[in-house]
Amino acid sequence: MEGIENNMNLLKESWLPFRASNGEIRYAPPAAIADPDIVDLALPRADFQGAAYQWLIGLLQTALPPKHHVDWLEHLTHQPDQKALEEAFSPFLPAFELDGDGPRFMQDLDPLDDAKSSPVAGLLIDAPGANGVKNNTDFFVKRGGTEVMCPDCAAMALFTMQINAPSGGAGYRVGLRGGGPLTTLILPEAGDASLWQRLWLNVMPVSVFDRDGQAFAAPSAEDGTLFPWVEPTRESKAKNTEVFPEQMHPLHPYWAMPRRFRLMVEEQPCRCDLCGREAQRSVREVKAKNYGANYAGPWLHPLTPYRTDPKKPQEPPLSSKGQPGGIGYRNWSYLVLPDPSNTGALPAMVVRDFLGPKHQTSKDERAWGEEVEALLTRPRLWVFGYDMDNMKARCWYGTEMPLVVLPEALQDVFRQAVQHFSDLTRQVVWYTRTQIKNAWFERPGDAKGDTSYLEAQLYENTEGAFFQALESIKAVLIEHGETADLSAPADAWFRALRAASLALFEDQVLTAAQEALNWPRVVSARGRLLAFLSGQGKGAKPITQFASEYDVPLTRSERDTNKREEAV
């Protein structure tokens, strides 16, 4: 049994690992984010790192919500000290007890005495499931790697599972935003920015959370519509027990709890299998029960991008998920640029708020200085999440990409140009892979094996040029307005894409042993690729359309003609 004096409160204990500017790792309470010398978190796993950012953002959004965007900007430049944060967190202490007899953070209010205990490794999304262990199919993620956790890691594992919960069998509910959702956060470009700045860029004014006919209510530690673990679970075994957005507090998505767990905290020392530290208490087992909260309806998590179906506006939006092939600039426009009528892209609320009201507020309040200017005009987008196949975690993806900040009046033209550039890339990538296969195989349609790595490589090889093109578009639009001539960035992008396509063909085909090459087949495939990239032959319509739209010369003779005309 746990003694009351040993109860762990997540708002008071030194349980989070922080990285200082000198590289030192310090364990401290959440209020340590007020220390300007703290520059990042240092969790032992990538999914924990992403979850810890979301935990702290949710905590700030709940305990210190800015009233409006000017108020938000004030906190960005004049961050509170540690004592002020402790005072802001203090009213919520009862909701953040990890153990004890009362409500437990992210755990069922019922002790679940009728549930069987299972290994604590079950809280890890990438751990093999019961069937994997039973059928001996845990080839890549082995059983037995995590037998004991310290309470610190167990708390973060619990939170990580609740916010990412994949399907888990009959009655084991997925998370509020679906299993394995993507998360997008705003980061400053400067690597030495404080953790406070990194977190506060993702906090939003309360007005963003207002709903039709429902004003934002001040958060309370006793509010079960905000913190579901402080009251009995909304069980979902019976019909018509779904949990809809209008039933819950607007900040509930940060604290959604689809699974029913109870951590079995033991008064036994351990060396944690995750962080490697010695701890006075340990967690080896967890109790779980099915039929927790069943989230339904048009839920929108503030940190997750969604897709809608323009042809079915009555359907609820679907969260974006990790997919095989990873996350790159091919996904950028869907994660950043709203496009409700065409692709149905709906970037995360945090991205839309940053590129809209926050950007405008920073422009209106120019007296904030160069430091804030750098934070708000050169941001980066951090995208991360699991690629799930039902209950199986295939991969964890995490990447950072530039964000392009533009005035609202220029965003439609910018979105259209980015869409054209991205569409062209998809066509060139597909055609390049097709011709490489034509050079390799006599009957490429019958060839076995996965060649998607060719697409991934071409995307990777052109990522730098793509974001250079976006910055060029931005510069031209800012200088000349929405009627600006975008032919120069379009020409530079097309030439970079063309060069990368030919380079990939040569690298994949011509570097093979000479005796293995079928030269007639190679020459024919390369000729078709060259014709395509010159806007000639079958299938070249995407090239000619792009060239016509942006006045891009496709052949040497066209370039020479343009140069002579420019000289005249």
C-alpha positions in Angstrom: 0.0 0.0 0.0 1.2 3.5 -0.7 1.6 5.8 2.2 -0.1 9.1 1.9 3.1 10.9 2.5 4.6 9.3 -0.6 1.9 10.3 -3.0 3.3 11.9 -6.1 1.8 15.1 -7.5 2.8 16.0 -11.0 2.6 19.7 -10.4 4.9 19.6 -7.4 7.4 16.8 -7.9 10.8 17.1 -9.7 9.8 14.5 -12.3 10.4 16.1 -15.7 13.9 16.0 -17.2 14.9 19.5 -18.6 17.9 20.4 -20.7 19.8 23.5 -19.7 21.7 25.8 -22.2 25.0 24.1 -21.2 23.6 20.7 -22.0 23.1 19.6 -18.4 20.0 17.5 -17.7 18.0 18.6 -14.6 15.0 17.0 -13.1 12.6 19.7 -11.8 8.8 20.5 -11.4 6.8 21.9 -14.3 7.2 25.4 -13.0 10.9 25.2 -14.0 9.9 26.1 -17.5 10.1 29.7 -16.3 13.9 29.5 -16.0 15.4 31.2 -19.0 18.3 28.8 -18.9 16.0 25.8 -19.6 16.0 25.3 -23.4 14.3 22.0 -23.9 12.9 18.8 -22.5 15.0 15.6 -22.4 12.6 12.6 -22.2 14.1 9.1 -22.8 11.9 8.3 -25.8 10.8 10.3 -28.8 7.1 9.7 -28.2 7.5 10.8 -24.6 9.3 14.0 -25.7 6.3 14.9 -28.0 3.8 13.9 -25.3 5.7 16.0 -22.6 5.5 19.1 -24.9 1.7 18.5 -25.2 1.3 18.0 -21.5 3.1 21.3 -20.7 1.2 23.2 -23.4 -2.1 21.8 -22.1 -1.1 22.8 -18.6 -0.3 26.3 -19.6 -3.5 26.5 -21.7 -5.5 25.4 -18.7 -3.8 27.3 -15.8 -2.6 30.4 -17.5 -4.8 31.1 -20.6 -4.2 34.5 -22.2 -7.3 36.6 -22.5 -6.4 37.9 -26.0 -3.5 38.0 -28.5 -1.9 41.1 -27.0 -2.0 39.4 -23.6 -0.4 36.4 -25.2 2.4 38.6 -26.8 3.0 40.2 -23.4 3.6 36.8 -21.8 6.0 35.9 -24.7 8.2 38.8 -24.0 7.8 39.0 -20.2 7.5 35.5 -19.0 6.4 34.8 -15.4 8.9 33.7 -12.8 8.8 30.3 -11.2 6.8 31.5 -8.2 4.1 33.0 -10.4 3.8 29.7 -12.3 3.5 27.7 -9.0 0.7 30.0 -7.9 -1.1 29.5 -11.3 -0.7 25.7 -11.1 -1.7 25.5 -7.4 -5.5 25.4 -7.9 -5.1 22.3 -10.1 -3.0 20.3 -7.7 -6.0 17.9 -6.8 -6.3 16.8 -10.5 -2.6 15.9 -10.8 -2.1 13.3 -8.1 -0.6 10.2 -9.7 -1.6 7.8 -6.9 -3.5 7.8 -3.6 -7.1 7.2 -2.6 -8.7 10.1 -4.5 -8.7 10.9 -8.2 -5.6 9.9 -10.0 -4.2 11.6 -13.1 -5.4 10.0 -16.3 -6.6 6.9 -14.3 -10.1 5.5 -13.6 -11.7 6.7 -10.4 -12.7 3.1 -9.8 -9.8 1.0 -8.4 -10.7 -1.6 -11.0 -10.4 -4.4 -8.4 -12.2 -6.8 -10.8 -9.5 -6.3 -13.5 -6.5 -8.5 -13.9 -3.0 -7.0 -13.6 -0.8 -6.9 -16.7 2.8 -5.9 -17.4 3.4 -2.1 -17.4 5.0 -2.5 -20.8 1.4 -2.5 -22.1 1.4 1.3 -21.7 4.0 1.6 -24.5 2.4 1.9 -27.9 5.2 0.2 -29.7 5.3 -2.8 -27.3 4.1 -6.1 -28.7 0.5 -6.9 -27.9 -0.8 -10.1 -26.3 -1.3 -11.8 -29.6 2.2 -10.9 -30.8 3.7 -12.5 -27.7 1.3 -15.5 -27.9 2.0 -16.1 -31.6 5.7 -15.4 -31.3 5.5 -12.6 -34.0 7.3 -9.9 -32.1 10.2 -9.9 -34.6 11.2 -6.2 -34.5 9.9 -4.9 -31.1 10.8 -7.6 -28.6 8.9 -8.5 -25.5 10.6 -8.2 -22.1 12.5 -5.0 -22.8 10.5 -3.0 -20.2 9.6 -4.8 -17.1 9.7 -2.0 -14.6 9.3 1.8 -14.7 9.9 4.5 -12.2 6.7 6.5 -11.4 8.0 9.4 -13.5 8.2 7.3 -16.7 5.0 5.5 -15.9 3.2 8.8 -15.7 4.5 9.9 -19.1 3.8 6.5 -20.6 0.2 6.7 -19.3 -0.3 10.2 -20.8 1.3 9.1 -24.1 -1.0 6.2 -24.4 -4.1 8.2 -23.6 -3.4 10.9 -26.3 -2.3 8.4 -29.0 -4.5 5.4 -28.1 -4.9 3.1 -31.1 -7.5 0.5 -31.4 -6.9 -2.2 -28.7 -9.6 -4.8 -29.0 -13.3 -5.0 -28.1 -14.3 -2.0 -26.0 -10.7 -0.5 -25.8 -11.4 2.9 -27.2 -9.2 4.9 -29.5 -8.1 8.5 -28.6 -10.2 11.5 -29.1 -8.4 12.3 -32.4 -8.2 8.7 -33.5 -5.4 6.2 -33.0 -1.9 7.5 -33.7 -2.7 11.1 -34.8 -0.1 13.6 -36.1 0.7 16.5 -33.9 2.0 19.9 -35.2 3.7 22.4 -33.0 5.3 25.8 -33.7 9.0 26.1 -32.8 11.3 29.1 -33.0 14.2 28.8 -35.5 16.8 29.7 -32.9 18.2 26.6 -31.2 19.0 28.5 -28.0 15.4 29.8 -27.5 14.1 29.1 -24.1 11.7 26.3 -23.4 9.1 28.9 -22.3 9.2 30.5 -25.7 8.9 27.1 -27.4 5.9 26.2 -25.3 4.2 29.6 -25.3 4.2 29.9 -29.1 1.6 27.0 -29.0 -0.7 28.5 -26.3 -3.7 30.4 -27.6 -6.1 33.0 -26.2 -9.4 31.8 -24.7 -11.3 33.4 -27.6 -10.0 30.8 -29.9 -11.9 28.1 -27.9 -15.3 29.9 -27.8 -18.2 27.9 -29.2 -21.5 29.0 -30.6 -23.7 29.8 -27.7 -21.1 28.6 -25.2 -18.7 31.0 -23.5 -15.3 29.8 -22.3 -15.7 28.7 -18.6 -12.8 29.2 -16.2 -11.0 25.8 -15.8 -11.5 24.1 -12.4 -9.7 21.0 -10.9 -13.1 19.6 -9.9 -14.6 19.8 -13.4 -15.1 16.4 -14.9 -15.9 17.8 -18.3 -12.3 19.1 -18.3 -10.4 16.4 -16.3 -12.5 13.2 -16.8 -10.6 11.2 -14.1 -12.0 13.3 -11.2 -15.5 11.7 -11.7 -16.8 8.2 -12.6 -15.9 7.1 -16.1 -18.4 7.7 -18.8 -18.7 4.0 -19.7 -19.5 3.1 -23.3 -20.8 -0.5 -23.1 -24.4 0.6 -23.7 -25.8 2.3 -26.7 -26.0 6.1 -26.9 -23.2 6.7 -24.5 -20.8 8.5 -26.9 -19.0 11.6 -25.7 -19.6 14.7 -27.9 -17.8 18.0 -28.0 -20.8 20.0 -26.7 -20.9 17.9 -23.6 -17.3 18.8 -22.5 -15.2 21.8 -21.6 -13.5 23.4 -24.7 -10.1 22.4 -23.3 -11.0 18.8 -22.8 -9.1 17.6 -25.9 -5.8 18.3 -24.1 -6.9 15.9 -21.3 -9.1 13.4 -23.1 -9.0 9.9 -21.5 -10.3 7.1 -23.7 -8.7 4.2 -21.7 -9.4 2.9 -18.2 -6.1 2.3 -16.3 -4.8 2.1 -12.8 -1.1 2.2 -12.1 0.1 -0.3 -9.5 2.7 1.7 -7.7 4.9 -0.3 -5.4 7.0 0.8 -2.4 9.9 -1.1 -3.9 13.2 0.5 -5.3 14.0 -0.1 -8.9 16.3 0.9 -11.8 13.9 2.1 -14.4 14.2 0.2 -17.7 13.4 3.4 -19.7 15.4 6.3 -18.1 17.9 4.1 -16.3 17.6 6.0 -13.0 17.4 4.5 -9.5 13.9 5.2 -8.0 12.5 4.5 -4.5 9.2 3.4 -5.9 8.4 1.3 -9.0 5.6 0.3 -11.4 5.7 -3.2 -12.7 2.0 -3.8 -13.4 -1.1 -1.9 -14.5 -4.8 -2.7 -14.4 -6.9 -2.1 -17.5 -10.6 -2.3 -18.3 -12.5 -1.8 -21.5 -15.4 0.5 -22.4 -14.0 3.8 -21.4 -15.1 7.1 -23.0 -16.2 6.7 -26.6 -15.5 10.0 -28.4 -17.8 10.7 -31.3 -18.7 13.8 -33.4 -16.8 16.7 -34.8 -13.9 16.8 -32.3 -11.0 19.0 -33.2 -7.8 18.7 -31.2 -6.0 22.1 -31.2 -2.6 20.6 -32.0 -3.7 18.1 -34.8 -4.3 18.7 -38.5 -7.5 17.3 -40.0 -9.1 16.6 -43.4 -12.7 17.2 -44.4 -14.5 15.9 -47.4 -15.6 18.9 -49.5 -18.4 16.7 -51.1 -19.7 15.6 -47.7 -19.6 18.7 -45.4 -21.9 17.0 -42.9 -19.3 14.4 -42.2 -17.0 15.0 -39.1 -13.3 15.8 -39.9 -10.7 13.1 -39.8 -7.4 13.6 -38.1 -4.2 13.3 -40.2 -2.2 10.1 -39.3 1.4 9.0 -39.9 1.8 7.0 -43.1 4.5 4.8 -44.6 7.1 6.9 -46.3 7.4 9.4 -43.5 6.6 13.1 -43.3 8.1 15.6 -45.7 7.4 18.6 -47.9 4.9 16.5 -49.8 2.7 16.9 -46.8 3.6 20.5 -46.1 0.7 22.3 -47.7 -1.9 20.1 -46.0 -0.3 20.8 -42.6 -0.1 24.6 -43.1 -2.5 25.9 -45.7 -6.3 25.6 -45.2 -8.0 24.4 -48.4 -11.6 23.5 -47.5 -13.1 23.6 -51.0 -10.4 21.5 -52.8 -8.3 19.1 -50.7 -10.3 19.6 -47.5 -7.1 20.4 -45.6 -7.7 21.8 -42.2 -4.4 22.6 -40.4 -4.2 22.4 -36.6 -5.8 25.3 -34.8 -2.4 26.2 -33.3 -1.0 26.7 -36.8 -3.9 28.7 -38.1 -3.9 30.9 -35.0 -0.1 31.5 -35.4 -0.2 32.3 -39.1 -3.3 34.5 -38.7 -4.1 36.5 -35.5 -0.7 36.1 -33.8 1.2 37.2 -36.9 -1.2 40.2 -37.3 -0.9 41.1 -33.7 2.9 41.1 -33.8 2.8 43.4 -36.9 0.5 45.8 -35.1 2.7 45.8 -32.0 6.0 46.6 -33.7 7.5 48.0 -30.4 8.1 44.5 -29.2 11.7 44.4 -30.6 13.9 42.3 -32.7 13.8 39.2 -30.5 10.1 38.8 -30.8 10.3 39.6 -34.5 12.7 36.7 -35.0 10.4 34.3 -33.0 7.4 35.2 -35.0 8.7 35.6 -38.5 11.1 32.7 -38.8 9.2 29.8 -37.1 9.5 26.1 -37.8 6.8 23.4 -37.8 7.5 20.3 -35.8 5.4 17.4 -37.0 5.4 14.0 -35.2 3.3 10.9 -34.6 3.1 7.1 -35.0 2.4 5.3 -38.2 -0.1 2.7 -37.0 -1.6 -0.4 -38.6 -4.6 -0.9 -36.3 -2.9 -1.9 -33.0 0.6 -2.3 -34.5 3.1 0.6 -34.4 5.0 0.4 -37.7 7.2 3.5 -37.1 7.5 6.8 -35.3 8.0 9.9 -37.4 9.2 13.3 -36.4 10.6 16.1 -38.5 10.9 19.9 -38.6 10.1 22.0 -41.6 10.1 25.8 -42.2 6.9 27.8 -41.9 6.2 30.6 -44.3 4.5 33.6 -42.7 2.6 35.9 -45.0 -0.1 38.6 -44.7 -3.6 37.2 -45.0 -4.2 39.1 -48.3 -1.4 37.1 -50.0 -2.2 33.7 -48.6 -4.7 32.6 -51.4 -2.2 33.3 -54.2 0.6 31.6 -52.1 -1.6 28.5 -51.5 -2.4 28.2 -55.2 1.3 28.4 -56.2 2.3 25.8 -53.5 -0.4 23.5 -54.7 0.8 23.8 -58.3 4.4 23.2 -57.3 3.4 20.2 -55.2 1.2 18.7 -57.9 4.1 19.0 -60.4 6.4 17.2 -58.0 4.0 14.3 -57.6 3.8 13.9 -61.4 7.6 14.0 -61.8 8.3 11.6 -59.0 5.8 9.1 -60.4 7.1 9.3 -63.9 10.7 9.1 -62.8 10.1 5.9 -60.8 8.2 4.5 -63.8 11.1 5.0 -66.2 13.6 3.6 -63.7 11.5 0.4 -63.6 11.2 0.4 -67.4 15.0 0.5 -67.6 15.4 -2.3 -65.0 12.8 -4.8 -66.1 11.6 -6.3 -69.4 8.1 -6.5 -67.9 8.0 -3.8 -65.2 4.3 -4.3 -64.4 5.1 -7.8 -63.3 8.1 -6.9 -61.2 7.9 -7.7 -57.5 9.3 -5.7 -54.7 8.7 -2.3 -53.1 10.2 0.6 -55.1 8.6 3.4 -53.0 12.1 4.2 -51.8 12.7 5.8 -55.2 10.0 8.3 -54.5 11.2 9.0 -51.0 14.7 9.6 -52.3 13.6 12.1 -54.9 11.5 14.0 -52.4 14.5 14.0 -50.0 16.9 15.2 -52.7 14.6 18.2 -53.6 13.4 19.3 -50.1 15.9 22.1 -49.8 15.1 23.5 -53.2 11.3 23.3 -52.5 11.6 25.4 -49.4 13.9 27.8 -51.2 11.2 28.1 -53.8 8.6 28.9 -51.2 10.8 31.7 -49.7 11.3 33.1 -53.2 7.5 33.1 -53.8 7.1 34.9 -50.4 9.7 37.5 -51.3 8.1 38.2 -54.7 4.6 38.4 -53.3 5.6 40.8 -50.5 7.4 43.1 -53.0 4.8 43.1 -55.8 1.5 42.0 -54.2 -0.9 39.3 -55.3 -0.5 40.1 -59.0 3.3 39.4 -58.8 5.0 37.5 -61.6 6.1 34.1 -60.1 7.9 32.9 -63.2 11.4 33.2 -61.6 10.7 30.9 -58.6 8.7 28.5 -60.8 11.6 28.3 -63.3 14.1 27.7 -60.5 11.9 25.0 -59.0 11.3 23.2 -62.3 15.0 23.2 -63.1 15.9 21.8 -59.7 13.2 19.1 -60.0 14.3 18.2 -63.5 18.0 17.9 -62.5 17.1 15.7 -59.5 14.9 13.5 -61.6 17.7 12.8 -64.2 20.3 12.4 -61.4 18.2 9.8 -59.7 17.7 7.9 -63.0 21.4 7.9 -63.6 22.3 6.9 -60.1 19.8 4.0 -60.0 20.3 2.7 -63.6 23.7 3.7 -65.0 25.8 2.8 -61.9 25.0 -0.9 -62.3 27.5 -3.3 -63.7 27.8 -2.7 -67.5 27.2 -6.3 -68.4 23.9 -6.2 -66.4 22.5 -3.3 -68.4 20.1 -3.8 -71.2 21.2 -0.7 -73.2 18.3 -0.5 -75.7 15.9 -0.6 -72.7 18.0 2.0 -70.8 18.3 4.4 -73.7 14.5 4.1 -74.4 13.5 4.8 -70.8 15.9 7.7 -70.5 14.6 9.1 -73.7 11.0 9.0 -72.5 12.0 10.7 -69.3 13.8 13.5 -71.1 10.8 13.9 -73.5 8.5 14.1 -70.5 10.6 16.7 -68.7 10.6 18.7 -71.9 6.9 18.7 -72.2 6.8 16.3 -75.1 5.3 12.9 -75.6 2.6 10.9 -73.8 1.8 12.0 -70.3 3.6 15.3 -70.4 0.5 17.4 -69.9 1.3 18.3 -66.2 4.7 19.7 -67.4 3.2 21.8 -70.2 0.4 23.1 -67.9 2.9 24.2 -65.3 5.1 25.8 -67.9 2.1 27.7 -69.4 0.9 28.8 -66.0 4.2 30.3 -65.0 5.9 31.0 -68.4 8.6 28.5 -67.8 10.8 27.6 -70.8 11.1 23.8 -71.2 13.7 23.5 -73.9 17.1 25.1 -74.6 15.8 27.0 -77.6 13.0 28.5 -75.5 15.6 29.6 -72.9 17.8 31.1 -75.6 14.9 33.0 -77.0 13.9 34.3 -73.6 17.5 35.5 -73.0 17.6 37.3 -76.3 14.3 39.0 -75.6 15.5 40.1 -72.1 18.7 41.4 -73.6 16.7 43.5 -76.1 
